[in-house]
Amino acid sequence: MRKGKLEKAFTYLESGAVLLVTSHDRKKENVMTISWQMVLDFTPRIAICTGPWNDSFDAIIRTKECTLCIPAADMLDKAVGIGTVHASECDKFKFFHLKKQKPTRVKAPLIADCLAAIECRVVDYVKKHGILVLEGVQLWENPRKKERRVLHANGDGTFFADGQFFNRRQEMKSRLPEGVKRL
Ligand SMILES: Cc1cc2nc3c(=O)[nH]c(=O)nc-3n(C[C@H](O)[C@H](O)[C@H](O)COP(=O)(O)O)c2cc1C
């Protein structure tokens, strides 16, 4: 992956992508799947929803960092596998053959085969609702990835990938940040 403009990081998430969220706690790295996520603004500020029943939660809360990796449609089985096993059961990076790439602003690794990754810091935690509010600090993009379709979850064990794209950029020009365009 190569570095991208942080101002367009939200374009990978606004449509509600399934995410692989990596974390780093002392020497141990972990990854979990998240589909409860929401873009809050352009900066980008992003909310994810999780809790202490997951091993990742402790690490994210303690380090106040994580990396949101955006898998493409060819990674569906990995995303489901990662989301149905805990770190205490196996080393998910090894088990799912995930190639790590070094981050620059946080310690949680990028997953190199993903479409993009956003290094984030935790800026708030709304305990009552299990909402972690994140601020993206570095975007990474993978222009060489052939499969460009993002994955979306229906919440019932079924998924769909990006379909037809519609371009209304001209009509929305007054409401879009200058120059923002997803790869
Ligand atoms: C498609 C999918 C979506 C998921 N979305 C969420 C989510 O939004 N929030 C959450 O807390 N767990 C979610 N999970 C479950 C966690 O990924 C799962 O509990 C995982 O095993 C946690 O790993 P860990 O204990 O190593 O952190 C999802 C799982 C799948 C398969």
The ligand as an SDF file (V2000), in Angstrom:
LIG
                    3D

 31 33  0  0  0  0  0  0  0  0999 V2000
  -19.1810  -10.1580    9.4940 C   0  0  0  0  0  0  0  0  0  0  0  0
  -18.8690   -9.9240   10.9470 C   0  0  0  0  0  0  0  0  0  0  0  0
  -19.1180   -8.6820   11.5020 C   0  0  0  0  0  0  0  0  0  0  0  0
  -18.8390   -8.4300   12.8500 C   0  0  0  0  0  0  0  0  0  0  0  0
  -19.0870   -7.1900   13.3720 N   0  0  0  0  0  0  0  0  0  0  0  0
  -18.8170   -6.9320   14.6710 C   0  0  0  0  0  0  0  0  0  0  0  0
  -19.0410   -5.6370   15.2040 C   0  0  0  0  0  0  0  0  0  0  0  0
  -19.4510   -4.7100   14.5120 O   0  0  0  0  0  0  0  0  0  0  0  0
  -18.7580   -5.4480   16.5200 N   0  0  0  0  0  0  0  0  0  0  0  0
  -18.2810   -6.4580   17.3420 C   0  0  0  0  0  0  0  0  0  0  0  0
  -18.0300   -6.2220   18.5240 O   0  0  0  0  0  0  0  0  0  0  0  0
  -18.0400   -7.7000   16.8450 N   0  0  0  0  0  0  0  0  0  0  0  0
  -18.2970   -7.9500   15.5430 C   0  0  0  0  0  0  0  0  0  0  0  0
  -18.0430   -9.1920   15.0240 N   0  0  0  0  0  0  0  0  0  0  0  0
  -17.5230  -10.2360   15.9120 C   0  0  0  0  0  0  0  0  0  0  0  0
  -16.0210  -10.1560   16.2110 C   0  0  0  0  0  0  0  0  0  0  0  0
  -15.2720   -9.9390   15.0210 O   0  0  0  0  0  0  0  0  0  0  0  0
  -15.5800  -11.4690   16.8800 C   0  0  0  0  0  0  0  0  0  0  0  0
  -16.1810  -11.5470   18.1750 O   0  0  0  0  0  0  0  0  0  0  0  0
  -14.0830  -11.7090   16.9520 C   0  0  0  0  0  0  0  0  0  0  0  0
  -13.8790  -13.0700   17.2380 O   0  0  0  0  0  0  0  0  0  0  0  0
  -13.3680  -10.8620   17.9790 C   0  0  0  0  0  0  0  0  0  0  0  0
  -12.0070  -11.2100   17.9640 O   0  0  0  0  0  0  0  0  0  0  0  0
  -11.0540  -10.9500   19.2320 P   0  0  0  0  0  0  0  0  0  0  0  0
  -11.7190  -11.5590   20.4360 O   0  0  0  0  0  0  0  0  0  0  0  0
   -9.7530  -11.6170   18.9000 O   0  0  0  0  0  0  0  0  0  0  0  0
  -10.9280   -9.4670   19.3820 O   0  0  0  0  0  0  0  0  0  0  0  0
  -18.3090   -9.4690   13.6780 C   0  0  0  0  0  0  0  0  0  0  0  0
  -18.0570  -10.7200   13.1020 C   0  0  0  0  0  0  0  0  0  0  0  0
  -18.3400  -10.9600   11.7590 C   0  0  0  0  0  0  0  0  0  0  0  0
  -18.0480  -12.3130   11.1680 C   0  0  0  0  0  0  0  0  0  0  0  0
  1  2  1  0
  2  3  1  0
  2 30  2  0
  3  4  2  0
  4  5  1  0
  4 28  1  0
  5  6  2  0
  6  7  1  0
  6 13  1  0
  7  8  2  0
  7  9  1  0
  9 10  1  0
 10 11  2  0
 10 12  1  0
 12 13  2  0
 13 14  1  0
 14 15  1  0
 14 28  1  0
 15 16  1  0
 16 17  1  0
 16 18  1  0
 18 19  1  0
 18 20  1  0
 20 21  1  0
 20 22  1  0
 22 23  1  0
 23 24  1  0
 24 25  2  0
 24 26  1  0
 24 27  1  0
 28 29  2  0
 29 30  1  0
 30 31  1  0
M  END
$$$$
